[in-house]
């Protein structure tokens, strides 16, 4: 791992910033990640689903793809680990590396560690460090970031579920409004109650698409937290700063050495008649050359003590706590006999646990006799009935026989201000006329969608259009409180009277 070739800024970050760093790396190297991901997972998806199709066990293919996620996670982790400390590998290089790289830890990640909630954080430890240190190393890397790794797993699982159910729900967007309720029930039956094999295969494909979209980001966020933890523990940012400083100093060392040699004075040549020199005296201390003349040693000592009192060198904190004015002396063990202490402990335990047993027995007794006391308690605590409000009641429209001329009767109700009742009469008379024309029997309480499907049996297209119009007008009035204007109602009544021969003598 060459820190001098790192492509990102290494500094201590919060867990959220570290996850954002990993996600940004995935976006930057998207092509190098998703192409080998699809090249590995898509053929395996096809093989597993084909085998499950022949065995009529299609849902097991989705379970197998989900269980093999740690194997697939090696692809984005391989790309990101190379891209951070150099250049992103090519697609062919990534595919070739999957045959031999990172298989040793997979035995654990496909068995007892498969359901580990912090897999994204621990997977780089085992794959990039070779599992050195084992559980102790994972515990050190996890540290305070383990909780955020668990939260990351939960969030990504929810994102995948949202994508899957969103793709299911998008089918309903293409269904007309009048068929929405029936289509929703059919979709529920098709997807969850009794799905055929092709629907199960489509569900497996949706799960694979959602997993392929989210899983690389999950691995990238865990890799970002792994880099952040190593930066915090091993001081990578400090090491990089010292390496840059050493590089700058090394570049100037030669020039400084030459300059220092040129600045040194040359010693004079000794004459032949010069007297012999005395032995050299020891060099004075370098302390005055660094700090100057220490004329005031007391001030220098005070400055040194002030430096050592710096909170960065000797951190201290002030703690305030409440203390009793008259502290009691600790009880001596010799004051109470040992057997008496044991008797007291037994009585205390019996009182504590016996109370819980009593509460548990009382709860069981109440549950056993609930048929006796619950009706009495329910009648005793029944809330007073609210005061009845004045309601305008009308006889149900289905209880009245149809008039001989429904269009004229509906116009009379419309003129009297009972417009919803007039539309109900037109709708009911149209349903009866449609059923009589196709010689069909509708079940009691048939919905508008069922009536529309039955109306397809009418031979005349104008009759079908007129019936669809009255159904649509009635739905707007019944469910959206949208009533037609006078001209629209009169035109609708005239059209229905003409199509169904209302008011014409038999």
MILUMKE-88412 format. One line per field, with one value per residue (C-alpha): residue number from 1; x, y, z. Coordinates in nm, 3 decimals, decimal comma. Layout:
pos: [NUM/...]
c1: [X/...]
c2: [Y/...]
c3: [Z/...]
//
This chain:
pos: [1/2/3/4/5/6/7/8/9/10/11/12/13/14/15/16/17/18/19/20/21/22/23/24/25/26/27/28/29/30/31/32/33/34/35/36/37/38/39/40/41/42/43/44/45/46/47/48/49/50/51/52/53/54/55/56/57/58/59/60/61/62/63/64/65/66/67/68/69/70/71/72/73/74/75/76/77/78/79/80/81/82/83/84/85/86/87/88/89/90/91/92/93/94/95/96/97/98/99/100/101/102/103/104/105/106/107/108/109/110/111/112/113/114/115/116/117/118/119/120/121/122/123/124/125/126/127/128/129/130/131/132/133/134/135/136/137/138/139/140/141/142/143/144/145/146/147/148/149/150/151/152/153/154/155/156/157/158/159/160/161/162/163/164/165/166/167/168/169/170/171/172/173/174/175/176/177/178/179/180/181/182/183/184/185/186/187/188/189/190/191/192/193/194/195/196/197/198/199/200/201/202/203/204/205/206/207/208/209/210/211/212/213/214/215/216/217/218/219/220/221/222/223/224/225/226/227/228/229/230/231/232/233/234/235/236/237/238/239/240/241/242/243/244/245/246/247/248/249/250/251/252/253/254/255/256/257/258/259/260/261/262/263/264/265/266/267/268/269/270/271/272/273/274/275/276/277/278/279/280/281/282/283/284/285/286/287/288/289/290/291/292/293/294/295/296/297/298/299/300/301/302/303/304/305/306/307/308/309/310/311/312/313/314/315/316/317/318/319/320/321/322/323/324/325/326/327/328/329/330/331/332/333/334/335/336/337/338/339/340/341/342/343/344/345/346/347/348/349/350/351/352/353/354/355/356/357/358/359/360/361/362/363/364/365/366/367/368/369/370/371/372/373/374/375/376/377/378/379/380/381/382/383/384/385/386/387/388/389/390/391/392/393/394/395/396/397/398/399/400/401/402/403/404/405/406/407/408/409/410/411/412/413/414/415/416/417/418/419/420/421/422/423/424/425/426/427/428/429/430/431/432/433/434/435/436/437/438/439/440/441/442/443/444/445/446/447/448/449/450/451/452/453/454/455/456/457/458/459/460/461/462/463/464/465/466/467/468/469/470/471/472/473/474/475/476/477/478/479/480/481/482/483/484/485/486/487/488/489/490/491/492/493/494/495/496/497/498/499/500/501/502/503/504/505/506]
c1: [0,000/0,185/0,067/0,273/0,049/-0,286/-0,545/-0,770/-0,713/-0,649/-0,763/-0,976/-1,343/-1,676/-1,841/-2,094/-1,815/-1,625/-1,929/-1,979/-1,614/-1,665/-1,987/-1,809/-1,534/-1,797/-1,954/-1,614/-1,519/-1,868/-1,769/-1,480/-1,718/-2,050/-1,915/-1,730/-2,018/-2,265/-2,020/-2,002/-2,350/-2,565/-2,446/-2,472/-2,824/-2,925/-2,777/-2,932/-3,277/-3,267/-3,182/-3,450/-3,703/-3,646/-3,685/-3,989/-3,802/-3,763/-3,758/-3,450/-3,253/-3,314/-3,212/-2,890/-2,805/-2,863/-2,649/-2,359/-2,341/-2,004/-1,853/-1,985/-1,863/-1,506/-1,551/-1,613/-1,367/-1,091/-1,149/-1,169/-0,861/-0,652/-0,804/-0,733/-0,360/-0,306/-0,524/-0,848/-0,789/-0,928/-1,235/-1,031/-0,784/-1,068/-1,230/-0,898/-0,827/-1,159/-1,033/-0,767/-0,815/-1,005/-1,131/-0,981/-1,218/-1,523/-1,564/-1,643/-1,849/-2,072/-2,134/-2,126/-2,042/-2,300/-2,559/-2,305/-2,452/-2,111/-1,990/-1,907/-1,656/-1,496/-1,468/-1,171/-0,989/-1,002/-0,955/-0,699/-0,498/-0,513/-0,693/-0,383/-0,474/-0,807/-1,086/-0,862/-0,787/-1,156/-1,238/-0,978/-1,093/-1,458/-1,427/-1,668/-1,756/-1,930/-2,263/-2,253/-2,169/-2,479/-2,688/-2,542/-2,650/-3,002/-3,028/-2,906/-3,144/-3,431/-3,318/-3,324/-3,672/-3,797/-3,661/-3,821/-4,165/-4,140/-4,087/-4,385/-4,600/-4,495/-4,701/-5,017/-4,933/-5,022/-5,367/-5,675/-5,858/-6,176/-5,976/-5,746/-5,907/-5,941/-5,585/-5,443/-5,611/-5,490/-5,136/-5,139/-5,260/-5,008/-4,710/-4,777/-5,071/-5,037/-4,759/-4,681/-4,322/-4,282/-4,397/-4,147/-3,874/-3,970/-3,955/-3,607/-3,499/-3,631/-3,440/-3,120/-3,158/-3,215/-2,922/-2,692/-2,784/-2,730/-2,464/-2,159/-2,250/-2,281/-1,931/-1,791/-1,934/-1,783/-1,447/-1,460/-1,514/-1,225/-0,988/-1,107/-1,047/-0,692/-0,625/-0,743/-0,553/-0,230/-0,202/-0,178/-0,230/0,065/0,285/0,203/0,289/0,629/0,696/0,624/0,847/1,129/1,095/1,124/1,423/1,600/1,571/1,736/2,001/2,257/2,228/2,246/2,557/2,741/2,646/2,764/3,099/3,151/3,068/3,325/3,645/3,971/4,234/4,551/4,870/5,105/5,447/5,765/5,861/5,518/5,516/5,339/4,965/4,815/4,567/4,217/3,978/3,639/3,365/3,123/2,767/2,520/2,248/2,344/2,355/1,997/1,834/2,078/2,241/2,045/2,086/1,748/1,740/1,426/1,225/1,349/1,234/0,892/0,853/0,946/0,686/0,422/0,498/0,456/0,121/-0,010/-0,332/-0,201/0,106/-0,054/-0,433/-0,627/-0,991/-1,183/-1,448/-1,706/-1,903/-2,127/-1,985/-2,172/-2,074/-2,077/-1,950/-2,032/-1,757/-1,748/-1,895/-1,640/-1,702/-1,622/-1,923/-2,180/-2,133/-2,099/-2,399/-2,619/-2,506/-2,601/-2,943/-3,002/-2,897/-3,132/-3,425/-3,350/-3,334/-3,656/-3,830/-3,709/-3,767/-4,073/-4,241/-4,178/-4,315/-4,621/-4,680/-4,632/-4,878/-5,131/-5,099/-5,151/-5,455/-5,609/-5,549/-5,703/-6,020/-6,062/-6,393/-6,539/-6,431/-6,369/-6,739/-6,818/-6,519/-6,608/-6,964/-6,838/-6,594/-6,803/-6,783/-7,110/-7,269/-7,237/-7,545/-7,708/-7,680/-7,959/-7,927/-8,118/-8,228/-8,367/-8,484/-8,216/-8,238/-8,213/-8,531/-8,748/-8,873/-8,752/-8,998/-9,130/-8,935/-8,611/-8,491/-8,804/-8,793/-8,424/-8,495/-8,765/-8,520/-8,257/-8,500/-8,596/-8,231/-8,173/-7,897/-7,702/-8,024/-8,096/-7,755/-7,801/-8,133/-7,974/-7,689/-7,921/-8,158/-7,864/-7,727/-8,070/-8,112/-7,763/-7,821/-8,156/-8,004/-7,722/-7,939/-7,696/-7,748/-7,525/-7,444/-7,584/-7,345/-7,160/-6,893/-6,864/-6,569/-6,773/-7,058/-6,817/-6,680/-7,032/-7,121/-6,863/-7,125/-7,343/-7,309/-7,356/-7,048/-7,266/-7,449/-7,118/-6,996/-7,320/-7,301/-6,933/-7,027/-7,296/-7,061/-6,789/-7,029/-7,163/-6,812/-6,719/-7,035/-7,014/-6,643/-6,521/-6,834/-6,803/-7,153/-7,221/-7,387/-7,749/-7,662/-7,436/-7,699/-7,972/-7,751/-7,663/-8,030/-8,132/-7,857/-7,943/-8,314/-8,238/-7,997/-8,208/-8,556/-8,684/-9,031/-9,111/-9,420/-9,336]
c2: [0,000/0,311/0,616/0,845/0,745/0,798/0,969/1,111/1,348/1,140/1,316/1,220/1,240/1,173/0,840/1,021/1,200/0,871/0,700/0,992/0,959/0,590/0,663/0,938/0,691/0,447/0,719/0,822/0,465/0,350/0,193/-0,002/-0,142/-0,215/-0,372/-0,657/-0,676/-0,744/-0,978/-1,196/-1,174/-1,183/-1,523/-1,671/-1,526/-1,692/-2,031/-2,035/-1,934/-2,186/-2,461/-2,343/-2,327/-2,693/-2,789/-2,560/-2,380/-2,034/-1,839/-2,036/-1,871/-1,528/-1,662/-1,805/-1,473/-1,290/-1,539/-1,498/-1,120/-1,137/-1,309/-1,033/-0,764/-0,852/-0,675/-0,316/-0,364/-0,473/-0,173/0,083/-0,048/-0,015/0,316/0,490/0,404/0,430/0,392/0,198/-0,146/-0,234/-0,453/-0,748/-0,714/-0,708/-1,018/-1,204/-1,115/-1,261/-1,614/-1,601/-1,288/-1,281/-1,640/-1,741/-1,533/-1,634/-1,959/-1,754/-1,487/-1,752/-1,935/-1,791/-1,432/-1,412/-1,238/-1,006/-0,653/-0,479/-0,674/-0,362/-0,246/-0,584/-0,712/-0,481/-0,602/-0,964/-0,912/-0,630/-0,720/-1,096/-1,153/-1,060/-1,023/-1,203/-1,093/-0,852/-0,659/-0,644/-0,522/-0,244/-0,133/-0,151/0,052/0,342/0,292/-0,045/0,116/0,330/0,020/-0,155/0,153/0,149/-0,214/-0,135/0,171/-0,013/-0,304/-0,055/0,111/-0,227/-0,303/0,039/-0,018/-0,363/-0,254/0,066/-0,134/-0,353/-0,046/0,119/-0,143/0,010/0,349/0,212/0,083/0,296/0,444/0,241/-0,085/0,018/-0,175/-0,495/-0,466/-0,406/-0,721/-0,917/-0,788/-0,888/-1,238/-1,266/-1,149/-1,285/-1,526/-1,769/-1,646/-1,852/-1,936/-1,652/-1,401/-1,549/-1,516/-1,151/-1,092/-1,245/-1,012/-0,708/-0,816/-0,857/-0,512/-0,348/-0,535/-0,444/-0,078/-0,054/-0,313/-0,133/0,182/-0,030/-0,172/0,172/0,334/0,056/0,101/0,474/0,401/0,153/0,418/0,667/0,424/0,347/0,718/0,780/0,487/0,488/0,861/0,834/1,208/1,281/1,029/1,188/1,533/1,410/1,242/1,564/1,754/1,505/1,538/1,916/1,902/1,641/1,871/2,156/1,955/1,963/2,340/2,402/2,182/2,363/2,702/2,608/2,491/2,817/3,024/2,853/3,063/2,905/2,873/3,083/2,907/2,864/3,031/2,838/3,059/3,063/2,938/2,608/2,637/2,544/2,263/2,355/2,442/2,267/2,432/2,632/2,505/2,552/2,666/3,037/3,019/2,888/3,092/3,381/3,496/3,354/3,650/3,593/3,223/3,267/3,406/3,121/2,866/3,033/3,026/2,657/2,575/2,772/2,571/2,243/2,365/2,391/2,179/2,022/1,882/1,790/1,778/1,817/1,856/1,978/1,745/1,860/1,611/1,625/1,478/1,424/1,652/1,365/1,063/0,736/0,503/0,183/-0,111/-0,358/-0,714/-0,835/-0,652/-0,896/-1,272/-1,444/-1,671/-1,373/-1,199/-1,507/-1,524/-1,158/-1,209/-1,506/-1,308/-1,018/-1,246/-1,419/-1,086/-0,958/-1,264/-1,374/-1,045/-1,103/-1,458/-1,318/-1,066/-1,337/-1,569/-1,289/-1,213/-1,580/-1,596/-1,291/-1,435/-1,770/-1,609/-1,338/-1,486/-1,421/-1,064/-0,914/-0,877/-0,715/-0,482/-0,392/-0,299/-0,103/0,109/0,151/0,502/0,696/0,686/1,013/1,218/1,124/1,380/1,470/1,284/1,319/0,968/0,864/0,521/0,327/0,365/-0,009/-0,068/0,133/-0,013/0,148/0,392/0,338/0,640/0,665/0,969/1,173/1,065/1,158/1,504/1,558/1,468/1,695/1,987/1,926/1,963/1,591/1,565/1,276/1,074/1,157/1,029/0,714/0,648/0,687/0,454/0,188/0,202/0,177/-0,129/-0,296/-0,214/-0,342/-0,668/-0,721/-0,652/-0,909/-1,149/-1,154/-1,178/-0,959/-1,055/-0,830/-0,547/-0,571/-0,304/-0,053/-0,246/-0,567/-0,388/-0,245/-0,591/-0,726/-0,437/-0,563/-0,818/-0,551/-0,569/-0,198/0,018/0,327/0,136/0,045/0,407/0,540/0,291/0,374/0,746/0,702/0,483/0,749/1,032/0,829/0,753/1,122/1,207/0,921/0,928/1,276/1,491/1,621/1,668/1,762/2,089/2,111/2,086/1,788/1,605/1,672/1,550/1,233/1,159/1,213/0,986/0,706/0,735/0,704/0,411/0,206/0,307/0,461/0,614/0,427/0,200/-0,167]
c3: [0,000/-0,131/0,062/-0,161/-0,456/-0,285/-0,506/-0,230/0,058/0,368/0,685/0,985/0,889/1,054/0,962/0,740/0,550/0,516/0,365/0,128/0,020/-0,064/-0,256/-0,452/-0,545/-0,676/-0,889/-1,024/-1,125/-1,221/-1,554/-1,401/-1,136/-1,305/-1,624/-1,446/-1,197/-1,478/-1,653/-1,339/-1,186/-1,501/-1,634/-1,286/-1,256/-1,583/-1,485/-1,137/-1,263/-1,546/-1,300/-1,056/-1,343/-1,430/-1,062/-1,012/-0,732/-0,887/-0,553/-0,446/-0,728/-0,575/-0,235/-0,381/-0,551/-0,224/-0,031/-0,278/-0,230/-0,041/-0,347/-0,574/-0,333/-0,425/-0,761/-0,637/-0,349/-0,588/-0,817/-0,536/-0,350/-0,668/-0,777/-0,445/-0,453/-0,828/-1,135/-1,166/-1,321/-1,660/-1,690/-1,817/-1,529/-1,275/-1,423/-1,430/-1,067/-0,947/-1,018/-0,750/-0,536/-0,208/-0,197/0,139/0,360/0,154/0,349/0,659/0,481/0,322/0,652/1,003/0,900/0,621/0,838/1,000/1,002/0,957/0,652/0,449/0,715/0,791/0,433/0,347/0,660/0,548/0,173/0,168/0,479/0,432/0,762/0,964/1,329/1,294/1,524/1,716/1,397/1,303/1,652/1,627/1,283/1,388/1,706/1,710/1,342/1,390/1,479/1,165/0,958/1,095/1,012/0,661/0,612/0,729/0,503/0,192/0,258/0,278/-0,046/-0,224/-0,089/-0,202/-0,553/-0,579/-0,457/-0,661/-0,979/-0,883/-0,822/-1,150/-1,335/-1,190/-1,347/-1,691/-1,587/-1,669/-1,373/-1,421/-1,404/-1,120/-0,835/-1,032/-1,167/-0,819/-0,690/-0,991/-0,942/-0,574/-0,664/-0,945/-0,736/-0,387/-0,353/-0,646/-0,875/-1,186/-1,269/-1,519/-1,253/-1,006/-1,268/-1,325/-0,950/-0,938/-1,218/-1,028/-0,715/-0,918/-1,074/-0,733/-0,579/-0,868/-0,830/-0,451/-0,359/-0,512/-0,319/-0,003/-0,053/-0,142/0,172/0,386/0,213/0,288/0,658/0,649/0,505/0,766/1,054/0,936/0,897/1,253/1,405/1,205/1,136/0,759/0,717/0,949/0,769/0,434/0,571/0,693/0,359/0,172/0,415/0,362/-0,013/0,004/0,241/0,027/-0,275/-0,085/0,099/-0,182/-0,232/0,143/0,175/-0,106/0,036/0,383/0,249/0,060/0,368/0,591/0,641/0,532/0,812/0,761/0,672/0,967/0,944/1,020/1,311/1,474/1,831/1,893/1,965/2,294/2,328/2,217/2,492/2,506/2,303/2,508/2,559/2,273/2,514/2,498/2,118/2,112/2,388/2,415/2,735/3,027/3,247/3,419/3,501/3,713/3,420/3,197/3,456/3,482/3,103/3,097/3,366/3,175/2,863/3,052/3,184/2,827/2,803/2,482/2,666/2,997/2,956/3,277/3,359/3,660/3,800/4,055/4,259/4,565/4,885/5,209/5,496/5,742/5,552/5,717/5,805/5,599/5,781/5,900/5,793/6,137/6,289/6,136/6,139/5,805/5,858/5,937/5,618/5,417/5,583/5,500/5,140/5,106/5,250/5,015/4,712/4,815/4,854/4,518/4,302/4,498/4,413/4,042/4,069/4,243/3,965/3,700/3,873/3,905/3,532/3,444/3,673/3,513/3,165/3,268/3,409/3,146/3,025/3,368/3,438/3,095/2,990/3,323/3,293/2,934/3,030/3,328/3,130/2,815/2,681/2,664/2,324/2,133/2,077/1,747/1,474/1,243/0,918/0,599/0,516/0,183/0,074/-0,110/-0,484/-0,543/-0,340/-0,581/-0,910/-1,227/-1,389/-1,739/-1,865/-1,660/-1,856/-1,772/-1,407/-1,386/-1,535/-1,272/-0,992/-1,147/-1,160/-0,796/-0,690/-0,622/-0,879/-0,730/-0,711/-1,076/-1,187/-0,977/-1,150/-1,495/-1,401/-1,252/-1,551/-1,794/-1,613/-1,624/-1,994/-2,073/-1,886/-2,062/-2,403/-2,369/-2,168/-1,873/-1,498/-1,282/-0,927/-0,652/-0,574/-0,906/-0,941/-1,223/-1,368/-1,376/-1,553/-1,810/-1,882/-1,923/-2,158/-2,407/-2,508/-2,675/-3,050/-3,126/-3,058/-2,993/-2,719/-2,557/-2,575/-2,424/-2,137/-2,073/-2,065/-1,799/-1,591/-1,607/-1,516/-1,226/-1,093/-1,104/-0,910/-0,658/-0,575/-0,669/-0,612/-0,968/-1,115/-1,479/-1,571/-1,686/-2,054/-2,000/-1,794/-2,049/-2,334/-2,140/-2,062/-2,425/-2,554/-2,312/-2,390/-2,761/-2,723/-2,477/-2,613/-2,291/-2,310/-2,633/-2,612/-2,638]
//
